[in-house]
Amino acid sequence: MTTGLPPYDLALDEHSVALSYILMASGKSIAAVAPAAPAPAAPAAVPKKVTKKVEEDDDDFDVFGEDEDDNKAEEEAPKESRAEMLARLKAEAESRTAAKEAKQRTLVAIEVKPWSTEQDLNVLWKKITTEVVQDGLKWGEGYHTPEVAFGIKKLCMTFTMGVNNSSDDVVEAIQDMEDEVQSVEVTSMNVL
């Protein structure tokens, strides 16, 4: 079932052409559905009379909409050199990093094992938290004492420290209390 295509008419737009193909495929005649539209009249000739002033205005037309006043202000402002720009960007990055590091904290949990069963762990905890002091170091408010073996208990406590602190320095300071502390072990370290 092949039928001929309708003659191409300039008056038809894309939708009309698509509709004519659909109607033709369904077997209906195009003339029966809608009469063809009359061809449009040829457009009138445009006079080519152009003045010099209009041509000058066309040359000054800015496609992107930039104002000349803005360009003049930018030209008058002193531009920074590449070295100055890099120094400025580096200083900004360092200040952002310093601000981030000031906020960054690390939570450290430690276990302190005493020498004997008779040692008062409450006194040991108070001694550790008052004698081991550094900038940016803050001791946890509490502790607990789980039993290790044979009645010996260990002291489990936490502290938070800043970026400039070292947990090794804190552990060494506690281990320097040799008469009261047998060993110190870091059980966990989490960045907050």
N, C-alpha and C positions, 0 to 999 in steps of 0.2 A: 504494500500500500504506500506508494510514493506519490506525493502530490508536489506540485511546483511551489516554490517559495513566492510569497507576495512581492510585488514590485517595491523597491526601496523608496520610501518617501522621506524627504528631509524634514517634514513637519512632525514626524513621529519621534517621540523621545524614547529612551531606553525601556521604560515600562510599557509603552504602547507596542514596541517591537516584541517584547517578551510575551505580551498578551496575544499578539497576532500569531506567534508560533504555537502557543498553547491551544488557541482556538483551532488552528489549522490541524494540529495533531489530534484533536478531538473530533474532527470531521466537520465542524461548523464553518460556515463561510464568514469571512471578515466583513464583507459588505452587509450581511444580514444583521450583524451585531451593532456596528456603528459605522456611519458614513465617514469617508476619509476627510480629514480637515483640509481646508484650502491652504495652498502654499503661501507663506508670508511674502509680503512685498519686499523688494530690494531696499536696503537702507539708503537714505539720502546721502549724497556725498558731503563730507565734512570739509569746510573751507580750511585751507592750509595757511591761513593768515596768522602769523605768530609775531608778537612784538619782542624786542630785545629784553625788556624788563621781565617778561615771563621766562625767557631762557635763563636769565641770571638767577631768578628765584629757584628754578629747577636745579641749578648747580649747587645751591646752598642747602637743598633739602637733605636732612639727615634721617636715614632710614631707621636708626636705632633710637632716635629721640633724645640724643645727648644735647645738652645746652652748651652754648659757647661760653657762657659765664662760668660754668663748672670747670671747663678746660682751662680757662684763663687763671682761675684760682689755683688749680693744680700745678700749672706751670710756675706760678709765683711762689708757691710753697717750696721750701728747700727739701730736696729728696735725700733720703739717707743712703749711704753707700752700702754695698753688699756686705762689707765687713761689719758695719754698724748694725745692719739688719740681723746678721748671724749672731752677733754679740747680744742683741736684744732678745732674740728668740731663745738663745741658750740660757740667759738669765731667767726668762719666763719659765722654761722647762725645769730649771733647778729649783725655782720657788715652788712650782707645783709638786715636784718630787719631795721637797722638804716638808710641805704641808701634808702630803700623804704619809710620809714616814713618821711625822709627829703624831698622827692618829693611830698608826699601826702599833699594836701591842701583841705580846706573846704570853700565853698562859702556860706555866710550867708546874707540873706536879712532881713532888719529891718525897722520898721515904728516908727518914733518918733513924738509924738503928743505934740504940744506946749500948753501953758495955754491960750493965747489970740489970737485974729485975727490980732492985730497990731504988733505982733512979726515978725521980719525979719528972714525968714527961711534961707536965704543965709548966714547971719552972724552966725546963729546957726550951720549950716552945717560946715562952716569953723572952728568954735570953737571946734566942736566934733572931726573933723579929725585932728586938730593940738594938742588938749589936751589929747585925748585918744590914747596913743602910747604904743605898746608892741613889743617885738621881734617876728618876724614872722607875724605881723598884717599889712595888707595893705588895705587901704580904696579905694573904687571904685572912679573913676574919676568924676562921675556925680551923680545927684540925680533928682528926680521929686517930684512934690508937688500936689497930687490929693486933691480935696476938700472933707472934711468929712461931715460937715453940718453947716449951718448958717454962711458961710464965713470963717470957720476955716479950714485950710489946714494942712495936715500931711506931714512929710518929709520922703520919701522912699529912702533908700540908701543901699549900699552893702559893704561888706568887705570880704577879704579872710584871712584865718588864718591857721597856721601850726598845727601839731599834739600837740604841747606843749601848745597851746593857748586854752582858754576856752571862748565860746561865752557868758557865764554867767558873766564872769569878765568884758567883754566889755559892756554888758547891764547894769551892776551895776555902772560902771564908768559914763555912760551917765545919768543914773537915779540920780546920785549924783549931777547933775546940776539942783537942785530942783527949782530954781527961773525961769528957762526957759523951763524945760521939765516936762510935765504932766505924760506921760507914754512912755514906750518903749516895742515893741512887736516884737518877732522874727517870720517872716512870712514863711521863708523857709531856709533849711540848706541842701546843696548838697556837697557830697565828689567829688572832681575833680580828 
